[in-house]
Amino acid sequence: MIRRLTLCASLCLAGAALARPPAAGVVCATYPSAPACMGQQPACTLCHTAPPQRNAFGASLEAHLAPGAPRPLSDSDFSMALPEALRAVEGEDVDGDGVTNGEELLRGTLPADPASVPNQPGACAAGQNPRYDVCRYDLRFAYRRVLLDFCGKSPTYAELKAFDARGEEGKRELLDAGLDRCTASEFWRGKDGQLWKLAHPKIRPVGSIKAGEDRGAIPLADYYDDYALYAYAQLDDRDAREVMTAKYYVRRETGPTRYTAVPSLPSQFVEEGRRAGNLTSAWSLVSFVMFTALPRNAASQSYRAYLGLDIALQQGLYSIPGEPRDYDAKGVQAPACAACHATLDPLSYPFRNYNGLTSLVLARYVPDRIERYFAADAPDITQIPESGFLLGQPVGDLLEWAQVGANSDAFAISAVTDYWKLLVGHPPTPEEHDEFAALWQRFKGTHRYSVQRMLHDLIRTEAYGAP
């Protein structure tokens, strides 16, 4: 059998998945300054449509990958051959977009996608505008944008006159003051405000099964608790990582909206020592674990929501040797499944004792959950461990999973990307990569995971303030 060039795919022999070649790491070792390698790794779509099917770039590489060597290549032989293959196709333009493969890799676009093309330097044309310094950071433009984005309204005529009367330093002070004033507004922090909108894809609310305020027809859990914890962690110089690691809950009060950390809530049931922020909220357990033995959906949703890595899109795949084990006999060792499940299943093991809807013990940590409720489902199902892997790193349980995730580059990149898309209006482009990379790195460093500090920094980027 021939092992196709792959970032994450596997072939199966005798029912067991072969180890995946470490291609993503080799790509980043070859091009360490590539945007796809800054705090993350390339997705499988760099070389594949869906593993093991190759796109045009993957097909061009295969012809140069140790030609004449017996197949399948060992992992070490693959790793040694890939840099030479990458260099061999640098000058090609496999997608016909006028930009070479090598330039696309270094500028953060996809060499197999003709719609993914880096802009040429100097593409912005200043033109004539009596109000704004087009193509460069403009304080007046940024001020208008801050009030619109954070307060939901344009500045008044009087506010603009006062702004125009200031010198440059005074204008920057008004920018900061406007941001602080607006992030205290209901538009920003209130129910269905901007922060809640950011939280929607993380919480994935379903009104029909909501409990508490605005309860649905079948009230199972109150996801407003999840919105409250998310908002609390984003506000007032708090540590944004606590959305994944908090041992407390958050109570929301209205008129005006206030969020207060509390040790317990009547709508939450996980004991303090087993809590991991919104990963273990009643809503997350009820809606993502539900009736399953191995909570793959809960793990993949947490991975996507808080680390920005979507396994369904072939992102964040760190294949673990010997996986997937298929403890629950779901057939995940099949060739079409193993590529993703070699990451997903070890990612899911730490969730094994968190119960969803099984029996009457809803949304709690149950130490013998598998043994109690699922022992008859598959011969090896009780062997599912509580230890697993996250981002290729071993973790002992879900608490360690949350800590490793919250401290990762992936968390910082994902958190800053959320605000970048909200405020700049689109994901970071290749041309914005340097500003974006510097911003998420400062979020981890000088900002100390404070969203408020990061936002003061973001509104000073050219991506935000250049008309």
C-alpha positions as CSV (number, residue, x, y, z in Angstrom):
1,M,0.0,0.0,0.0
2,I,1.2,3.5,-0.7
3,R,1.0,6.1,2.0
4,R,-0.2,9.3,0.3
5,L,1.3,12.6,1.3
6,T,-0.7,13.8,4.3
7,L,-0.6,16.2,7.1
8,C,-3.0,14.1,9.2
9,A,-4.5,11.2,7.3
10,S,-3.8,7.6,8.1
11,L,-4.3,4.2,6.4
12,C,-5.5,1.2,8.3
13,L,-3.9,-2.2,8.3
14,A,-5.4,-5.1,10.2
15,G,-7.9,-2.7,11.9
16,A,-5.2,-0.5,13.5
17,A,-4.4,3.0,12.4
18,L,-0.8,3.6,11.2
19,A,1.1,6.5,12.8
20,R,0.6,9.8,10.9
21,P,3.7,11.5,9.4
22,P,4.5,14.7,11.4
23,A,4.1,16.9,8.4
24,A,2.7,19.9,10.1
25,G,5.7,20.2,12.3
26,V,8.1,19.7,9.3
27,V,6.3,22.4,7.4
28,C,6.8,24.8,10.3
29,A,10.4,23.8,10.8
30,T,11.0,24.6,7.1
31,Y,9.1,27.9,7.2
32,P,9.1,29.0,10.8
33,S,8.0,32.6,9.9
34,A,5.0,31.4,8.0
35,P,1.7,32.8,9.5
36,A,0.2,29.3,9.7
37,C,3.1,28.4,12.1
38,M,2.9,31.4,14.5
39,G,1.5,29.8,17.7
40,Q,-0.3,27.1,15.7
41,Q,0.1,24.6,13.0
42,P,-1.2,24.3,9.4
43,A,-4.5,22.6,8.9
44,C,-4.7,19.5,6.8
45,T,-6.3,21.6,4.1
46,L,-2.9,22.9,3.2
47,C,-2.3,19.7,1.2
48,H,-5.7,18.0,1.2
49,T,-9.3,18.4,0.3
50,A,-10.2,15.7,2.8
51,P,-7.4,13.3,3.9
52,P,-6.2,11.2,2.2
53,Q,-7.4,13.0,-1.0
54,R,-4.7,15.6,-2.0
55,N,-5.3,19.0,-3.4
56,A,-3.1,20.5,-6.2
57,F,-0.4,21.5,-3.7
58,G,-0.3,18.0,-2.1
59,A,-0.2,16.4,-5.5
60,S,2.8,18.5,-6.6
61,L,4.7,17.7,-3.4
62,E,4.2,13.9,-3.8
63,A,6.2,13.8,-7.1
64,H,9.2,15.2,-5.2
65,L,8.8,13.2,-2.0
66,A,11.7,10.7,-1.9
67,P,11.1,9.6,-5.5
68,G,12.0,5.9,-6.0
69,A,12.0,5.1,-2.3
70,P,10.0,2.1,-1.2
71,R,6.5,2.8,0.0
72,P,5.1,3.3,2.6
73,L,7.8,5.7,3.9
74,S,8.6,5.5,7.6
75,D,7.8,8.6,9.7
76,S,11.5,9.5,9.9
77,D,12.0,9.0,6.1
78,F,8.9,11.1,5.4
79,S,10.2,13.9,7.7
80,M,13.6,13.9,6.1
81,A,12.2,14.0,2.6
82,L,9.5,16.6,3.0
83,P,11.7,19.8,3.4
84,E,13.4,19.0,0.0
85,A,10.0,18.4,-1.6
86,L,8.7,21.7,-0.3
87,R,11.7,23.6,-1.6
88,A,11.4,21.8,-5.0
89,V,7.9,23.2,-5.5
90,E,8.4,26.7,-4.1
91,G,8.7,28.3,-7.5
92,E,5.6,26.6,-8.9
93,D,2.1,28.2,-8.9
94,V,-0.1,25.2,-8.7
95,D,-3.4,27.2,-8.3
96,G,-2.6,29.5,-11.2
97,D,-3.2,32.7,-9.2
98,G,0.0,34.4,-10.2
99,V,1.8,33.9,-6.8
100,T,4.3,31.1,-6.3
101,N,3.7,28.3,-3.7
102,G,6.7,29.5,-1.6
103,E,5.4,33.1,-1.5
104,E,1.9,32.0,-0.5
105,L,3.3,29.9,2.4
106,L,5.4,32.8,3.7
107,R,2.5,35.3,3.3
108,G,-0.2,33.2,4.8
109,T,-2.3,32.3,1.8
110,L,-3.2,28.8,0.4
111,P,-1.1,27.6,-2.5
112,A,-3.9,25.3,-3.7
113,D,-6.7,27.9,-3.6
114,P,-6.8,30.5,-6.5
115,A,-9.2,32.6,-4.4
116,S,-6.6,32.9,-1.6
117,V,-4.1,35.5,-2.9
118,P,-1.9,38.0,-0.9
119,N,-2.5,41.6,-1.7
120,Q,0.4,43.5,-3.3
121,P,2.2,46.0,-1.1
122,G,1.0,49.5,-1.6
123,A,-2.4,48.4,-2.9
124,C,-4.2,51.0,-0.8
125,A,-4.9,54.1,-2.9
126,A,-5.1,57.2,-0.7
127,G,-7.3,59.3,-3.0
128,Q,-8.9,62.5,-1.7
129,N,-10.8,62.8,1.6
130,P,-11.2,66.1,3.5
131,R,-11.9,64.3,6.8
132,Y,-9.6,61.3,7.0
133,D,-6.0,60.3,6.3
134,V,-6.9,57.5,4.0
135,C,-4.6,54.4,4.1
136,R,-3.0,55.5,7.4
137,Y,-4.1,55.4,11.0
138,D,-6.5,58.3,11.5
139,L,-7.5,59.3,15.1
140,R,-10.8,60.9,14.1
141,F,-11.9,57.8,12.1
142,A,-10.9,55.6,15.1
143,Y,-12.8,57.7,17.5
144,R,-16.0,57.4,15.5
145,R,-15.5,53.7,15.1
146,V,-14.9,53.2,18.9
147,L,-18.2,54.8,19.8
148,L,-20.1,52.9,17.1
149,D,-18.5,49.5,18.0
150,F,-18.5,49.8,21.8
151,C,-21.5,52.1,22.5
152,G,-23.6,51.4,19.5
153,K,-23.9,55.0,18.4
154,S,-22.1,57.6,16.5
155,P,-20.4,60.6,18.3
156,T,-22.6,63.7,18.6
157,Y,-21.6,66.9,16.8
158,A,-20.5,68.3,20.2
159,E,-18.3,65.3,20.9
160,L,-16.6,65.5,17.5
161,K,-16.0,69.2,17.9
162,A,-14.4,68.6,21.3
163,F,-12.3,65.8,19.8
164,D,-11.1,68.0,16.9
165,A,-10.1,70.7,19.4
166,R,-7.6,68.3,21.1
167,G,-4.0,67.8,20.2
168,E,-2.8,64.3,19.2
169,E,-2.2,63.1,22.8
170,G,-5.5,64.5,23.9
171,K,-7.3,62.7,21.1
172,R,-5.7,59.4,22.2
173,E,-6.9,60.1,25.7
174,L,-10.5,60.5,24.4
175,L,-10.1,57.3,22.5
176,D,-9.3,55.4,25.7
177,A,-11.9,57.2,27.7
178,G,-14.6,56.4,25.1
179,L,-13.6,52.7,25.1
180,D,-13.8,52.5,28.9
181,R,-17.1,54.3,29.0
182,C,-18.6,52.2,26.3
183,T,-17.5,48.8,27.7
184,A,-19.5,49.7,30.8
185,S,-22.6,50.2,28.7
186,E,-25.6,47.8,28.3
187,F,-24.8,47.7,24.6
188,W,-21.5,46.0,25.4
189,R,-22.1,43.9,28.5
190,G,-25.9,43.6,28.8
191,K,-28.1,40.7,27.9
192,D,-27.9,40.1,24.1
193,G,-25.1,42.8,24.0
194,Q,-21.9,42.6,22.1
195,L,-20.2,40.2,24.6
196,W,-23.2,37.9,24.5
197,K,-23.0,37.8,20.7
198,L,-19.4,36.8,20.9
199,A,-20.5,34.0,23.2
200,H,-23.3,32.6,21.0
201,P,-21.2,30.1,19.0
202,K,-19.4,28.9,22.2
203,I,-22.6,28.3,24.2
204,R,-24.9,27.4,21.3
205,P,-28.2,28.2,23.0
206,V,-31.4,26.2,22.4
207,G,-34.4,28.0,23.8
208,S,-36.7,25.0,23.8
209,I,-34.7,23.2,26.6
210,K,-33.6,26.3,28.5
211,A,-34.3,26.5,32.3
212,G,-34.6,29.6,34.5
213,E,-35.4,33.0,33.0
214,D,-37.0,32.7,29.6
215,R,-37.5,29.0,30.1
216,G,-38.4,26.7,27.3
217,A,-40.9,23.9,27.0
218,I,-38.5,21.3,28.3
219,P,-36.3,23.2,30.9
220,L,-33.1,21.2,31.3
221,A,-30.3,23.8,32.0
222,D,-29.9,27.5,32.2
223,Y,-27.4,28.8,29.6
224,Y,-27.6,32.3,30.9
225,D,-25.1,31.2,33.6
226,D,-22.7,30.4,30.8
227,Y,-23.1,33.9,29.3
228,A,-22.6,35.4,32.7
229,L,-19.3,33.6,33.3
230,Y,-18.1,34.4,29.8
231,A,-18.9,38.1,30.2
232,Y,-17.5,38.3,33.7
233,A,-14.1,36.9,32.5
234,Q,-13.9,39.4,29.6
235,L,-14.6,42.5,31.7
236,D,-12.8,44.9,34.1
237,D,-9.2,43.6,33.7
238,R,-10.1,40.1,34.7
239,D,-8.3,37.0,33.5
240,A,-10.0,35.8,30.3
241,R,-8.7,32.3,30.8
242,E,-11.1,31.8,33.7
243,V,-13.9,31.1,31.2
244,M,-12.2,27.7,31.0
245,T,-10.8,27.3,34.5
246,A,-13.1,29.1,37.0
247,K,-14.1,27.2,40.1
248,Y,-16.8,29.8,40.8
249,Y,-20.1,30.7,39.1
250,V,-21.3,34.1,38.2
251,R,-24.6,35.8,39.1
252,R,-26.1,38.4,36.7
253,E,-28.1,41.3,38.0
254,T,-29.9,43.8,35.9
255,G,-30.7,47.5,35.9
256,P,-27.8,48.1,35.1
257,T,-26.2,44.7,34.3
258,R,-23.7,43.6,36.9
259,Y,-21.8,40.3,37.1
260,T,-20.8,38.9,40.5
261,A,-18.7,35.8,41.2
262,V,-20.4,33.4,43.6
263,P,-19.3,30.0,45.0
264,S,-22.5,28.2,44.0
265,L,-25.8,28.6,42.0
266,P,-29.0,26.6,42.4
267,S,-28.9,25.9,38.7
268,Q,-25.3,24.4,38.7
269,F,-24.4,21.0,40.2
270,V,-20.7,20.1,39.6
271,E,-18.7,20.0,42.9
272,E,-16.1,22.8,43.2
273,G,-13.1,20.5,42.9
274,R,-14.3,19.2,39.5
275,R,-15.3,22.5,37.9
276,A,-13.6,23.8,34.8
277,G,-15.4,27.1,33.9
278,N,-17.9,26.8,31.1
279,L,-16.6,23.4,30.1
280,T,-18.4,21.9,33.1
281,S,-21.5,24.1,33.2
282,A,-24.9,22.4,33.5
283,W,-25.7,23.6,30.0
284,S,-22.4,22.2,28.4
285,L,-22.9,18.8,30.0
286,V,-26.6,18.5,29.2
287,S,-26.4,19.8,25.6
288,F,-23.0,18.4,24.6
289,V,-22.5,15.2,26.6
290,M,-26.2,14.3,26.6
291,F,-26.5,10.5,26.5
292,T,-23.1,9.5,25.2
293,A,-20.5,7.3,27.0
294,L,-17.4,9.0,25.4
295,P,-18.3,12.7,25.1
296,R,-16.6,13.4,21.8
297,N,-19.1,16.2,21.0
298,A,-18.3,18.0,24.3
299,A,-14.6,17.7,23.7
300,S,-14.8,18.9,20.1
301,Q,-17.1,21.8,21.0
302,S,-14.7,23.0,23.8
303,Y,-11.8,22.7,21.4
304,R,-13.6,24.7,18.8
305,A,-15.2,27.3,21.1
306,Y,-12.2,28.2,23.3
307,L,-9.1,27.2,21.3
308,G,-10.5,28.0,17.9
309,L,-9.7,24.6,16.5
310,D,-12.4,22.8,14.5
311,I,-11.6,19.1,14.0
312,A,-14.3,18.9,11.3
313,L,-12.3,21.4,9.3
314,Q,-9.1,19.3,9.9
315,Q,-7.7,21.9,12.3
316,G,-5.7,21.2,15.4
317,L,-4.9,17.5,14.7
318,Y,-2.2,16.1,16.9
319,S,-2.3,12.4,16.2
320,I,-1.5,10.3,19.3
321,P,0.4,7.0,18.6
322,G,-1.8,4.0,19.2
323,E,-5.0,5.9,18.8
324,P,-7.9,5.7,18.3
325,R,-8.4,2.7,20.6
326,D,-12.2,2.6,19.9
327,Y,-13.2,1.7,23.4
328,D,-16.9,2.2,22.6
329,A,-16.8,0.1,19.4
330,K,-18.0,2.9,17.1
331,G,-15.8,1.9,14.2
332,V,-13.5,4.9,14.5
333,Q,-10.5,2.9,13.4
334,A,-11.8,2.8,9.8
335,P,-9.6,4.7,7.3
336,A,-12.1,7.4,6.8
337,C,-12.4,8.0,10.6
338,A,-9.0,7.3,12.1
339,A,-7.3,10.5,10.9
340,C,-9.4,12.7,13.1
341,H,-10.2,10.3,15.9
342,A,-6.5,9.8,16.6
343,T,-6.8,13.4,18.0
344,L,-10.4,13.5,19.0
345,D,-10.7,10.4,21.2
346,P,-7.7,11.2,23.4
347,L,-9.1,14.8,23.6
348,S,-12.4,13.3,24.9
349,Y,-11.2,10.9,27.5
350,P,-10.9,13.6,30.3
351,F,-14.7,14.2,29.9
352,R,-15.6,10.5,30.6
353,N,-16.9,11.1,34.1
354,Y,-19.0,14.2,33.4
355,N,-22.6,13.1,33.1
356,G,-25.1,14.8,30.8
357,L,-28.6,13.4,30.7
358,T,-28.0,9.8,31.5
359,S,-30.3,8.6,34.4
360,L,-31.5,11.2,36.9
361,V,-28.0,12.4,37.9
362,L,-27.9,15.3,35.5
363,A,-24.9,17.5,34.8
364,R,-22.6,16.2,37.5
365,Y,-19.2,14.5,37.9
366,V,-19.8,10.8,38.5
367,P,-16.5,8.9,39.2
368,D,-17.9,5.5,37.9
369,R,-20.1,6.9,35.2
370,I,-19.1,4.6,32.4
371,E,-19.2,1.5,34.7
372,R,-22.6,2.5,36.1
373,Y,-24.5,3.5,32.9
374,F,-22.6,2.1,29.9
375,A,-20.8,-1.2,30.9
376,A,-22.9,-3.3,28.6
377,D,-22.4,-1.1,25.5
378,A,-19.0,-2.5,24.4
379,P,-16.5,-5.1,25.7
380,D,-13.7,-2.6,26.4
381,I,-15.8,0.5,27.2
382,T,-15.0,0.5,31.0
383,Q,-11.3,0.8,30.0
384,I,-11.8,4.4,28.8
385,P,-9.2,6.3,30.8
386,E,-9.7,9.8,32.4
387,S,-6.3,10.9,31.2
388,G,-5.9,12.0,27.6
389,F,-4.1,14.5,25.4
390,L,-4.6,18.1,24.4
391,L,-2.5,19.8,21.7
392,G,-0.3,16.7,21.8
393,Q,0.4,17.1,25.5
394,P,-0.7,14.5,28.1
395,V,-3.3,15.7,30.6
396,G,-4.5,13.8,33.7
397,D,-8.1,14.9,33.8
398,L,-10.4,17.7,32.6
399,L,-9.0,20.2,35.1
400,E,-5.5,19.8,33.6
401,W,-7.1,19.8,30.1
402,A,-8.6,23.2,30.9
403,Q,-5.4,24.6,32.3
404,V,-3.2,23.5,29.4
405,G,-5.8,24.8,27.0
406,A,-6.2,28.2,28.7
407,N,-2.4,28.7,28.8
408,S,-1.9,27.8,25.2
409,D,-1.2,30.0,22.2
410,A,-4.3,28.6,20.7
411,F,-6.5,30.2,23.4
412,A,-4.8,33.6,23.0
413,I,-5.1,33.4,19.2
414,S,-8.8,32.4,19.4
415,A,-9.7,35.0,22.0
416,V,-8.1,37.9,20.1
417,T,-9.5,36.6,16.8
418,D,-13.0,36.9,18.2
419,Y,-12.6,40.6,18.9
420,W,-10.7,41.2,15.7
421,K,-13.5,39.8,13.7
422,L,-16.1,41.8,15.7
423,L,-14.3,45.1,15.6
424,V,-12.2,45.0,12.4
425,G,-14.9,43.2,10.6
426,H,-13.1,40.1,9.2
427,P,-10.5,37.5,10.3
428,P,-6.9,38.7,10.1
429,T,-5.8,38.9,6.5
430,P,-2.2,38.0,5.5
431,E,-1.4,41.7,5.3
432,E,-2.6,42.2,8.9
433,H,-0.7,39.2,10.2
434,D,2.2,41.1,11.8
435,E,-0.2,43.4,13.8
436,F,-2.4,40.5,14.8
437,A,0.5,38.3,15.9
438,A,2.0,41.0,18.0
439,L,-1.4,41.7,19.5
440,W,-2.2,38.1,20.7
441,Q,1.4,37.7,22.0
442,R,0.9,40.9,24.1
443,F,-2.4,39.5,25.2
444,K,-0.5,36.6,26.8
445,G,2.3,38.8,28.0
446,T,1.9,42.5,28.9
447,H,-1.9,42.4,28.9
448,R,-1.9,39.4,31.3
449,Y,-5.0,38.0,29.6
450,S,-7.0,41.2,30.2
451,V,-9.4,41.7,27.4
452,Q,-9.8,45.4,28.4
453,R,-6.1,46.0,28.0
454,M,-6.0,44.1,24.7
455,L,-8.9,46.2,23.4
456,H,-7.0,49.5,24.1
457,D,-4.2,48.0,22.1
458,L,-6.4,46.7,19.3
459,I,-8.0,50.1,18.6
460,R,-4.5,51.5,17.9
461,T,-3.8,49.0,15.2
462,E,-3.8,50.2,11.6
463,A,-6.2,47.4,10.7
464,Y,-8.8,49.1,13.0
465,G,-8.0,52.8,12.6
466,A,-7.0,53.3,9.0
467,P,-9.9,54.3,6.7
